[in-house]
Amino acid sequence: MDYSDTTVMIPVKDEPAVAAVTKSVLRNLPGCKVAIVYKGYGKEGLKLGFSDKRLTIIKQNGSGKGVGVVQAAKHIHTEIMCLIDGDATYEVNDLKKVIALVRDGADMALGNRLYKIDPESMPGHIQFGNKVITIIADILYGMNIKDSQTGLRAVRKSAFDTLVLRERYFGIESEMNIKGRKRGFRIAETPIKYYKRVGEVQHQMKLIDGVNLALLNFKWLNDK
């Protein structure tokens, strides 16, 4: 199948697995483009060790995943935009599942990591926090989703471009979900695999991050 209608964005900060993830995306999604937006990697910046005409590498201006996503999105002009983390926690082939949902009519499709998850890949307290954050959002906004914090998703680029996104850090996922819902997005969800992180870099949520994300759900009640 051809994926020339799709660009996969990979936001990274010092993740050692980004080259392997990028190669896997290029290999498994023929015709797709890849946009890596990076922070860190020392004075020399990100070095993948290979090049590809379908690949764009963007040095992030400012800190935070949300900042990187908004910056990189300006370089994406395909019909579909995907996001996947660069730490090898996601199965690249699961991108095909969320892309298919967008092609079938969804404006945004999320990969649900919590459907059948290996406890070693995500500690129980983080699973619990994710569920609480998601339940609060579901109650406040009627979204009926199971994993609001997933880092693997696809969105129709024309729909994404209607969103005014301001969250600088990990709240970007919640902001996309909630503002998309308020704009009438058709949001779909599908089960995906989730693996233990590769390397020593750890960006999983701490308790304070979870509390802040839960509170963010209330921030957009009166926002468009």
N, C-alpha and C positions, 0 to 999 in steps of 0.2 A: 504493500500500500504506500502511496505517496503522501508525504507530510510537508509539502512545499507551502501549504497554507498556515504553517505553525512555526513560531519561534519559542524556544525553551530558554527561559531566563534562569540563571544559576547565581543567586546572591551568596557570596562567600567572605569569610574573614579567617584567614590562616588555616583553613581546612586542608589537610594533606591529601585527601582523596579526590580533590576537584578534577585533576587530570583524568583519572579513571572514570569518574562520573561523566565527564564531557565526552570522552571517547565512546562510552556506552550509549549515550544519547545519539551521537552522530551515526553510530553503527545500527542502532535499533529503530531509528525513525528516519528512514531514507528521505532525503530532500528537505528535511527541516533545517532551520537556522538555530544557532545557539548564541545567546548573549550572556557573557559572564560579567557581573559587576562585583568588584572586589575591594576589600579594605585589608590593610596589613601586608604581610609577606615581606617585611623589611624594606631596606632602601631600594633594592632592585625591583620590587614589585612582583606580581604574579608571573611565574615562568612555567608554562605547561610542558615544554619540551617537544612540542609539535605545533603545526599550523594547519588550518583548513579554511578554504574560501567561504565556508558557511559560518565561520566563527568570528564573533566580535568580542573584544575584551575592553571593558570600561573601568577605569580607575574611579572609585567612588569619591565624591566630594562631600565631606561631612561624615558623621558617625551615625550608625543605626541601620538596621535592615530596611525599615520603611523608607529612609532617605535613598538607599540604593535601588529599591524597587521602582520608586517614582522616577529616579534619574535614568535608569536603564530602559524603562518603558518608552521614553521619548525616542529611543533608537529602534523601536520595534514597529513594523508597518505591515505585518502579516495579519490575516483574518483572526487567527487564534494565538493567544499568548499563554504559555504554561509557566509555572514556577516549580522548581524542585531544589531542595537543599543540596549542597555540594559535599556532604559528609558521608555519603554512601549509606544513609539510613533508609532510603527509599529504593524500591525496585523500579528501574527505569522503564521496563515494559508496562508498568501500571499507568504511565503517562498516556498510553494508547486508550485506556479505559475512560479517562476524563476527557480526552480529545473527542472520543466517539460520542460522549454525552453532549458536548457542545455542538458537534456536527449534527446531532439529532434534534437540536432546538434549545438546549439549555444556554443561558447567558454565562453561567459560571458553574463549574463542576468541581467538587471537592473529593479528595481521597480520604476515606475513613480508616485511620490507623487502629482504632480501638475495637474493631469488629472481632478480630481474633489476634490478639497481640501476645508476643513472647514477653514474659515478665522481665527477662534480662535486657530487652531492648529499651524498655521504659519503666523506671521504678514505679512502684505502686502509688506513691504519694503524688507523682507527676500525672499518672493516669487519672487519679481522683481529682486533682486540680483541673485537668482538662475537662473532665465531665461536668464539674461544678460550673466552670466558666461557660461551657456550652449550654447547660440547662438554663442558666440565668438569661443568656441571650435568646434562647428559644421562648422563654416565658415573656420577656419584654417585647420581642419583635415577631414572634410566631414563625420562626424560620424552620423548625422541625428538622434540624441536622444533628449529627451525632459527634462530630469532631471539628469544632470551629477553629482549632489552632493548627490544623494540618498545613505542612509546608509543601504539599504536592497538590496542585490544582491547575485547572485550565479556565480561561475566561475569554469571551469574545472581545477582541480588542476595541471594537467600536463601543461596547458597553463599558469596558474599563475606562475609556477616555471620558465618560460622563461623570466619573467619580472625582471629587475633590478630596484628595488624601493628604492628611497632615501628620499622621503618627510617625514618629522618627524610628521607633524601635520595634519590638516584637508585637506591638498592638496593631501592626499593619494588617494582619490576617483578620482580626475582629472588625477593624474598620471597613475592610473590603466587604465582609459578609453583611454587616449591618447597613452600610450605606447602599450596597447593592439591593438588599431586601427593601429598603425604603424607596428605592427607585423602581421597584417592580421587577427586578431580575428574576428569571426562572433559574432557581438554584437546585442542582442535582448533586447526588452523592453516591459513591461506590466504594465497596471494601477494597483495601490495598494492604500490601505487606509493609512491615516496618522492622528494621534491623538495628542492632547495636552499632553505635558510632565507630568509625575507623579513626585510629590515632588518639592522641592525648588531648586534643582540643575539645573542650566541653562547653557547649552553649545552651544546655538544657536549662529550663526555668528553675529558679530558686523560689523559696516560699514567698518572698516579697514580690517577685515578678508575677506570681500567680494571683496574689492579692490585688496588685495594680491592674492586671488584665481583667479580673472580675469587676473591679470598679469602673473600668473603661466602658463596660457594657451600658452603664447609665449615662455616660458622657454624651452620647449621640441621640438621646431621647428627643431633644428639641432641635437637632441638627439635621441638615439635608445631605 
